[in-house]
Amino acid sequence: MPGIDPSFMCHRLSICSAAKPVAQRKRKMGSERKAAVELEVAMLLQARFIREVQYTTWLANVVMVKKPSGKWRMCTDYTNLNKACPKDAYPLPNIDRLVERTFLDAYSGYNQIRMHPQDEEKTAFITDSANYCYRVMPFGLKNAGATYQRLMDKIFRHQIGRNLEVYVDDMVFKSDDLGTYQSDLEEVFKQVRKHDMRLNPEKCVFGIAGGKFLGFMLSARGIEANPDKCQSVIGMRSPHNIKECEESFKILKHRLGTPPILSKPDPSLNMIVYLCVSNEAISAVLVQEKESQKPVYFVSRMLQDAEKRYQLLEKMALGLVHTARRLRQYFHSHKVIVRTDCPIAKVLRKPELAGRMMAWSVELSEFDIAFEPRGPIKSQCLVDFVNELQPMGHFENDQWVLRVDGSSNNQGSGAGIILEGPTGLALEQSLRFAFKASNNQAEYEALLAGLRLAREVGVQNLLCWTDSKVVSEKVNENFQVKDAQLLKYYHTFQNMCQHFDQVSVKHTPCEHNDRADQLARLATSNQKPGQLRTTLHLELSTPSIEVVECLSVSEQSATWMTDILRFITEGVGLTCPSAAKKLRTQAARYSVIGGELFRRDFSSPLLKCLNNEEANYVLREVHEGICGSHSGGRTLATKVLRAGYYWPTLKFDCMEFVKKCIQCQKHGNLIHASAEQLHSITSPWPFAIWGMDILGPFPLAKGQCKFLLVAVDYFTKWIEAEPLATITANNVQKFLWKSVITRFVLWAYRCTPQSTTQETPFRLTYGVDAMIPVEVGEPSFRRAHFDELTNDASIRVDIDLVDEVRAKAQIVAEACKQRMTRRFNSNLTKRSFKEGDLVWRVQGSARRNPREGKLAANWDGPFRVRHSLDNGAYKLEELSGKIIPRTWNASHLKTYYS
């Protein structure tokens, strides 16, 4: 095919100077795809569209996509190349202007435009036989559409607007009557022949009075709405009950009084795409944002049998690809922003993708698409609306849906509850709380009230929706519950879930939970005088976590003061002689004043005697009240006595109360004493067990060394050490090979007797003491009488006798270890825990809140002991069941009291 003259128009790649060339790794491909690639390459070589290339810096893979006809289409993954090229801002024709003057449709390909010779090798791609590059403009390049539009505007500059309209690769010419039709057509064909353009006869249609163009239906009557454009709305299922009919009628009356839903696109604004998928359908809405979001186009379709088995990410990517195919003209003329919380951007940009995901990634790479988090709901509700109302087969499902919302303001707190059944039944409840509650407490109360309602109805399978992220994440055990009040709500929820077969709680945005929110706000609003309401309201008198206690008022329970009061006021003693004598002795220190018992004591004239309930109140007020300072047990007992109160177990109760105080446990002193006995390590023979440690960092030394890696043999105390600049696995491995396996010597240490063995490491290793340098400078006895002939025999004898030396050294080492163990265990504070025990964990500097400074708690928790390793180490878990990583030593734990 001759194509366009390169001097008239060719495609150039304007690559950013800062961009680095990317040569993709070759990807594996099946035998069927390989055969299709070889066939396609042969056809392109024959058409002279490609040529072989060597030493290229840019290199891409080919992706084979099967057409609906069963044939293969070869695409090239230009993702990296497109990222390096800025977008060509060449203006595309205004779609609205074209629509008003367009009647026919035609098509032509990109391969008629030549690539610039300097940019040909940048389009290189990989095959099994060789590397090739395009001589013509391939599909998939970022600015290919702008280049093609520039070519068409240049060729048909005298016809556009008069008898021809062009939008990228769509050419449409028009005539008012049959008389001018032939002359207009001849004029267009003359330009086509002049520039050696080729038209696809299969896509050319002549002499028709109307057709579809750019999403609109054009005919002699004028511009009409495209039925496909509104098919998503037209195909919505009909109402199934009276309530849905009434709601649909209200919405219809509202829509009849408002402007049309679909708005015209503004070329200067970006297009925003919202996606939604379900088990049966995919849908998308195209909007533009100017003051408010205006929908431009709706797209949706049912999923095929194979597509229903796609993962969620694949369904989202399929929805975006389907939208790009249906709305190609919008994607070419605008920058498209896809707003979704699904991470499809990261998946589509992975080079190791294969199959359909790679094909979709290549197909989308030619468009200017950006991804953003969804943020506020905005137009997402439109696409969810279209998706949920897709017509689908009816199926039985016994799952009930619960929607709850809690509200708390200065007028009070309440909850809104909606329970929806599978048959369309909906139960609504507005619940007002007769007590004060925070926002989180109100959300928990709403959820628990909804569960109670579902239990009364007899529901077994329940799906709960709440707009509280805190509640949904905590009940699903994704967040840890630290607040003591909310922890009670969490346990209450867990207990109520046991009455159902299945309960799942999910988070929903506020916009999707508006009806429950209205019921919650209705419960907290004040009713005007004389106002009549038709909505039934219920009132919750006490929080769900409070246990209602029934007290018997017919008879007062006996206390420690009962016998003393009866003896003083009535003279009634005990029947046991010894007990009666003891009672008379005790009663001498008590007096009754105004019907109350007082004790005469040494610290103050009279102390008021209290029962258990009164004593508990006094302890709470003195310890943590407005004048309390969370003092210790002994100080607390002194303050209670100075305040003028007494009961027999005062000191013990004060100590126990302080021990169980949550804040005192959190901010308690760190425990520096060891929690477990010393576990000594015994080596059976030399060099059997080595100990290693990393010392430092020290001040910088020669070679930037600041760490010291040390290895010690547990039997002979033989030591190896090496300075290092950095601590890495490779450096440690080299040290072990060089200093332990090949055994280089540190003479100063190895020739010194050790206190733990009373021998030198050298003698324990070789059976004889090493000759040190001083013996050479000032000859010693063995140096002066050294005989080289008898030396070898003497060494062999020493080696034979070394076992005796080692045995004596081992006895000395064991005795030394026992002394160390006794000394270590003398300062031991034994702390052992069993599975299921609740413990506090030391809150290290890394886990502390830096804003709290020195006032931060020393202990974190509580946590549950999951498993004991029987050596002072424990596996922990949160109260929700989430496992805490790694093991924790008993020295970092202490008992939790409640």
Number of C-alpha atoms within 10 A of each C-alpha: 11 12 15 20 14 15 8 11 18 19 22 17 21 13 17 11 8 7 12 13 15 15 17 17 12 14 15 9 16 7 9 10 17 15 12 16 22 14 13 15 19 13 13 15 15 11 11 14 20 21 18 14 16 11 8 17 14 19 26 26 22 21 25 22 19 14 9 7 6 8 10 18 14 16 19 23 26 27 21 20 23 20 16 19 17 14 15 13 10 13 13 19 16 13 19 14 11 18 19 12 19 29 25 24 22 19 17 18 16 17 17 22 25 23 23 18 15 9 17 22 24 22 26 27 26 19 16 10 9 11 19 23 24 25 22 24 24 22 18 20 22 25 23 23 23 20 21 23 20 16 19 19 19 13 19 17 12 13 17 17 16 13 20 23 25 22 20 23 17 18 18 22 23 20 18 9 8 9 9 13 15 12 12 18 16 12 13 17 13 12 15 15 10 10 14 15 19 16 14 10 10 8 10 14 13 10 11 10 12 17 14 17 19 20 19 19 19 23 16 9 8 13 16 12 12 15 12 14 18 15 14 21 17 12 14 16 12 12 12 10 11 9 12 13 13 12 11 14 12 11 11 11 10 10 12 9 8 8 8 8 10 15 14 13 21 16 17 10 13 19 23 25 25 24 29 24 22 17 14 18 23 27 29 28 23 26 24 21 14 10 6 10 14 18 21 19 22 23 24 26 19 17 18 10 9 7 15 15 12 14 10 15 17 18 23 23 25 21 23 23 16 19 23 18 13 15 17 13 18 21 21 20 25 22 19 22 20 21 18 19 12 17 14 18 17 9 17 22 16 12 16 10 14 14 11 16 18 22 21 19 24 24 23 22 22 22 24 19 17 12 18 14 12 16 10 10 13 12 25 20 15 19 22 20 15 23 27 19 15 22 16 12 6 6 7 7 10 13 16 21 19 25 27 32 30 32 27 22 14 8 11 19 27 33 34 30 27 23 23 19 17 13 12 12 11 13 14 20 22 24 26 25 22 14 13 16 19 14 15 17 21 22 28 28 26 26 28 21 20 24 25 14 18 21 16 9 11 11 19 16 16 24 16 21 22 27 23 20 15 16 24 23 16 16 21 13 16 12 15 17 22 12 8 10 11 17 17 15 23 20 15 15 19 13 10 14 18 10 15 15 10 13 17 14 18 17 16 16 14 16 14 16 19 16 18 27 24 16 27 27 24 21 29 22 16 10 11 7 6 6 6 8 8 5 12 10 14 14 14 15 10 13 16 17 17 9 8 8 6 6 6 8 7 6 6 7 8 9 11 13 15 11 17 23 19 13 16 17 11 9 10 13 17 15 8 9 10 9 12 16 12 12 16 15 10 12 15 12 12 19 20 14 9 6 9 12 19 20 22 14 14 8 11 13 10 18 23 19 19 20 14 12 8 11 20 14 12 16 21 16 13 19 25 14 13 8 9 14 11 17 15 15 20 14 15 24 23 14 17 20 18 13 14 17 21 22 18 12 10 19 18 12 18 23 16 12 21 22 19 13 17 16 14 18 21 20 14 13 11 14 13 11 13 18 21 19 17 16 10 11 12 14 15 12 17 17 16 11 14 16 12 15 10 14 12 12 13 10 9 11 12 8 9 12 17 18 20 18 19 17 20 18 20 20 25 26 25 25 23 22 19 14 20 21 16 14 14 9 9 8 13 16 10 12 21 16 11 14 18 20 10 10 13 12 15 13 14 8 16 23 18 15 15 16 11 18 23 14 22 23 27 21 21 26 22 16 22 19 16 14 12 11 9 9 13 11 8 10 12 13 9 10 12 11 9 11 11 8 8 9 11 11 10 13 14 13 13 16 15 12 14 17 15 12 17 21 14 13 21 21 13 17 21 16 14 14 18 14 12 14 15 13 12 15 17 10 13 16 15 13 14 19 19 13 13 13 15 23 22 20 22 20 19 12 11 7 9 16 13 11 8 9 10 10 10 15 20 20 24 19 19 21 24 23 20 18 16 17 10 10 12 18 20 21 18 26 18 18 19 20 13 14 15 14 9 9 14 17 16 20 21 19 25 21 17 20 16 9
